[in-house]
Amino acid sequence: MEKNNIFEKIISRQIKSDIIFQDKRVTAFKDIRPKYPVHILIVPNTKIVSSNEINENNKYILTDIFFTAINIAKKMGIHNSGYRLILNCNNHGRQEIPHLHVHLIGGELLKNI
């Protein structure tokens, strides 16, 4: 089956990526253009285009993503100093890839938004 976007190709390992966590529901990997010392993307393994597609049947995925982010922050030693989780939605929200994803950023003092 042909995968449609880069995240699907990373999840299925058709494209090499620095995957730091993967289970049956989510995959986390280092951003190829990091903006901070820690910049990890956490994506559902099942394609959900954006947060607008979250519904009763798939809402559990947000818990899985956030739980994964917290565990990665602890593993990378940024849980005490702090970090940010960002979820962009659609064009005006600056979502570039049509696949739900959360950015975990940290490792230094973050700029105010």
N, C-alpha and C positions, 0 to 999 in steps of 0.2 A: 504494500500500500504506500503510495507516494505521500509524503508529509508536506503540508502546505506552508509552514513558516519555520523560521530558524529555531524557535523554542521546541517545536515538535521534533525537529531533527536532532536537537541536543538531547531531549528526553529519550528518544529511541537510539541514541548514540550513533546516528548517521553522520553527525558532525562532532569532531573532537572538541571537548570543552573541559574546563576545570571544575568538574562536578564535586561538590563537597558533601552532599547528602542526597540520597534518593531512596524512597520507599515505594509502595504500590500506589500512593496517592499524590505525592509531591516530589519535585526535584529542585535542588538548590545548587547554583553554580556561580562562579565569579564573573562579574561583568567584564566584557572585553575592553571597555573604555571607562575604567573606574574614575569617579569624580572625588573619591575619598579613599583613605587607606583601606577601609573595609567597605566593599560595595558588592553585595551578593544579590542575585535575583532568585526569587522563590516562586515557582510556577506549579499549577496543578498539572498532573500528567494527562488528564482529560481536557481537551480543548474547551475552554470557556472564553469567549471573545473578550468580554469586559465585565466589570462589576455589575453592569446593567442586566446581565444574564443570570445573576444569582437568584435562586428560587428555593422553594421548599425542598426540592429533590437534591440540590447540590450545595446548600448553605453550609454544610459541615466542612467544606473545603477551606473556608475562611479560618476556621479554628485550626485546621491542620497547618495552614500556611503560617499563621501567627505563632503557633506552638513551635513549629520548626524554626522560625526566626528567633524566638527567645532562646532556644537551645543553641543555635549557631552563635548568637551574641555571647552567651556564656562560654562556649568553646573557644571563641576568638578573644575572650578577655575584655569585651567592651560593655558588658552588662552593668557594671558599677559606674563607669564614667558616663555612659549613656549612648543612645543610638536613636535613629529615626527609621520608621517604616513608612514607605510612600507607595500609594496605590493610585496610579493615573487612570483616567477613564476618557476614552475617545479623543477626538482631535483637539478640542479646546483644553482638555486636561493633559495634553501632551503625551498621550499614549502612542508609542511608535509602532509596537508590534501588536497585532490583533489577537492577543492571547493574554488572559488575565495574569498579572505578575505583580509582585511586591518587591520593592527595593529595600534592602537592609543596608543602611549606610552608617558609618561611624569611624572611630579611630582617631578623631580630632574634634575640636570644638566646631560644631556645625553652624553655618550662617542662619540667621533668622529668615523666615519666609513671610 
